[in-house]
Amino acid sequence: MAAAWLVGFEDEPERCGELCVVEVFGRSVRTGRDPTTTEVGMGVHAFRDPGLVEDFVTPRLDIDPAEMHTYAVEWDAETAIHQVDGVEVRRTPRPPGYPLQAMIAVFDFPDEPAESAVPALVVDRVAWTPAT
């Protein structure tokens, strides 16, 4: 699994919500067709934040995660707008309204059968535009 997300600092225990930018599991990729499709996770994970509502989905998109793509989220106190390659995919109401830190990771699940591939996540750039 490869993922990029924003999560609260937990400077107060309930400030732990997550705004997921992208989450892709290798098993969700469908190849051998034209186009390749992939389930791309995005949304809000409430965790222990009573002010948030769990709102996470994995729409199947016509993308090959082995190719470079731009995953983005723009948000304010009311709405998060999730985009892939500049196209709006969905809107999530009421994202976390406290400071968030960015996390990017690739995860290997060794108990699952592997296809002799070592997990890799290639990031070309990360951009952050502060609210004005």
N, C-alpha and C positions, 0 to 999 in steps of 0.2 A: 504494500500500500504506500502511496505517496500522498502527502497532504501539505497544505498551507492553511493556517488559521490564525485568528487573533483571539486572545484569551485574557481575561482579567488578571491583575496582579495578585489577587486575593489578599490585598492589604487589609481588607475586611472580609471575613469568611464567605459572605454571600456574593462578593464581587468576583465571581469565578466563571461567569458565562462565557460562551465561545461563539464567535462569528466565523464559521467555516467558509473559506474562500474556495477551496477545491480539495476533494478527497477522491482518489481513484484506486480501486483494487484491481490487480492484474487479472483476476478471474472474471471481472466485469467486461473485459475487452472482447469484442466479437470480430474476428478477422475472417478472411476468405470470402468476403463479400465486398461489394463496392457501393457505398463506402464502408470503412471500418466504423463500428459504433462502440461507444463506451458509456457506462453509467458514471456520471460525474456528481459526486456528493457536494451539497452546499446548503447553507442555512444556519440556524441558531441551535446550539445545545444549551439548555438551561442549567444543567448540572444542579448545583445547590442554590441557585439564585431564584428566590421566590417571586421576583419581579419579572422573570422571563418565562416565555412559553416555548416548549420544545417544538421546533419547526424546521426539520431537516428532511431533505428529499434527495433522490438520486435519479434525475432524469437521464434517459438514454439519448446521447447526442451523437451526431455524425462527425466524430473526431477520432483520430488515431493518437493516443497519448505518447507514442514514440516520436511524434513530430512536435515541433515547438508550437505552443499556443499561449495566448494571453488570458489569464484568469484574473478577474478583478471584482471588487466589491466597493461600492460607494454607499455611504450611510450617513444618516443623521439620527436624531433622537426618535424619529417616527418610523423610518423605513430603511432597509438595506436593499440595494439593487445589485444583483449578482449577474456578472457578464462573462461570456467566453468569446474571445476574439472580437470584442467590441459589440457583441450582440447581447441584448438583455435576455436572460434565461428565466429569471423569476424575481419576485420581490418578497422580502420577509419583513413583516411588521415588528416593531418594537425591539430592535437589536440592543445589545448592551450599551448603556449610556455613560459608562465610566472608562477610565484609561485602560487601554489594551496593549498587550505586547505581541509581536509577531513571532510565529513559530513555523518552521519549515522542516519536514522530516520525511525520511523513507523508512519503512518498517518491513522486516522480514519475518515471516511466520514459519519457522523451521519444521514445525509439525505437519505442515501441508506439503504435498508433493511438489517438487520444484522441477523445472525444465532445464536444468543445468545452467540457469541464468542467475547472475548475482544481481540483487536489486540495485537500481541506480535512479537517482533523481538529478536531472541536469537543470539548473536554474540560470537563465541568461541574465536576468536583472530583477531587482525588486525596487518598486517605486512607491513612494509615500507622499501624498499631497495633503498637507494639513488643511483643515477646514478654515474658511476665511470669515 
